[in-house]
Amino acid sequence: MFKNILRRLTILNSLVFLLIFIAFTTILYQYIDFRLFDKIDYAVQLQASSFRVPRGAPKPPPKPPDPRIFLLLQSTDGRIIHPGPAKIEEISNMEEFTLMTNPGEIQTKNYEGHIYRMVSIPYPDTDNSLNEVNGFLVQYVIAVSNVDAEVALLTNLLWITLGGGIIGTIAIIFAGYFLAKHAMVPIQAAWEKQQQFVSDASHELRSPITGIYTNAALMLKHPENNVEEESYRLHTIMKESMRMKNLISSLLTLARSDANKSDLHLELINISEVIENVLEHFKGVEELNGISLISDIQPHLTVIADKERLHQLSVILLDNALKYTQAGGQIHINCFESNKNVIVTVQDTGIGISPKNLPRIFDRFFRADKARSRDSGGTGLGLAIAKWIIEKHGGKINVESELGKGTTFTVSIPSHMNHKS
Ligand code: ADP
C-alpha cells in the first residue's frame, strides 16, 4: 500500500516541479526573445521612417544607431537600390531579397544563410518630385538588420534549456521521490502506531471477554447451583464487564482525540473545587487501603478548562497513586498558583517507576507491571488520556520517580489570569 502511495506521490511531486520548471523556462525564453527583437524592431522602424531623399549635394543617409542596419529603396516600378554608404556584400540579388515584403509589417527573412529582421515603410512624398533620386521614384523605404547573433543566442539558449530540461527532469524525479519518501515517514509512523493501537486494543478486549465467557459457561454447567453458590463467578463477570466498560470508554476518548473530534467545553472553573470534589470521592478508598491522603489546596484558583476533563485527569492521577502505593504509604496532593500557572502535584510514596520505564509511561497500553495493573483494574490508557487532556488545555505534565521510593506527577495549567493577559 505504501509503495503505491509513494509512487503516486513521486509522480505528483515530479509533475508539479516539472510544470514550474517548464513555465519558468518558457517565460524566460520569451522574455529574452522579446527583449532582443524589440530593440531591433524599434531601430529598423525608426531608421526607415526617418529616411528622406537627399537634396542638393549628395550626402550619405544618417548613420544608423546599429551598424548592422542598412536601407533599401524600392521604386514605383519595383527596382531596388541601396542608398549607401557601403555596398552590401552579403545580398546578391536585392529584388529577390525584398520579394514578398509586406509594407508596414516587421518580418523575419532567411536569405542565403543569414537571418534578417526588416520593415518596409511607404515613402511619405510619393506624390511629388521630392522622391526622385536619379530617375528612381522611391515608393518604399526598407530597413533591414542582420540578426544572426540574436538568433544564434536564442538557439543556444534553446539547446541549453533543453539540455537543462533533461538533466532537470532526472533531478526532479529524484527530488520528487526524496520529498515523497520524506513526507511518507510521519504518515507511515502514524499508520503503524494506529495498527499497533488496534492490535493492542483487540488484545486487551479479549481477556475480559474470555473471562466473562468462561465464567458464564461454567455456570451453565451447573444449572442446579443457586446465586449464592455462583457468587464468585458472578462477581468475576461483573468485574470483567466493568473493566471492559472502562477500556471501551478510554478507547473512545483516544479515538476521538486522534480524530480531533472531542471538543472541549471550555469555561471558567474553580480548579480548587474540582480537586476537593475528587478527594471526597477517594476518602473511603484510602482508608480501606491504609494509605493517608494529605492535601493542601489553595482555594479559589481559576482556570479556563473543561470541568469534566479536569475531573477525569485528577481521578487518573489519584487512582494511580492509590493503585501503586502500598498500605501505610502517603499521598500528598497540592494545588497552588505559580508564575501565572496553576500547579497540581500528586506525590506518592509508592513503588516508583524505573528510569528505563519512565519515558514510556505516557504511551498507550504501556504498563510496567501488566499483572499488577490489570488486577487493580488498570487499562494502560490512563496516563495517555491524562497527557492528551493537559495538552488540549495548553498545559504540561511532568513526572519524577524513584524505584521503591515514590512518584510525583506535576501538572501545570495556564491560570485564568494568564489567559486574560
Ligand atoms: P494503568 O491503567 O496501568 O495504571 P496508566 O496509563 O495510568 O495505566 O499508567 C501506565 C503505567 O505507569 C502503569 O501501569 C504503571 O506501571 C505506571 N504508573 C503510573 N502511575 C504510577 C505511580 N503513581 N506509581 C508507580 N507507577 C505508576
Residues whose N, C-alpha, C, O or C-beta is under 5 A from the ligand:
A	BS01	ADP	N320 A321 Y324 G350 G352 I353 I361 F366 R367 A368 D369 S373 G378 T379 G380 L381 G382 L383 A384 T407
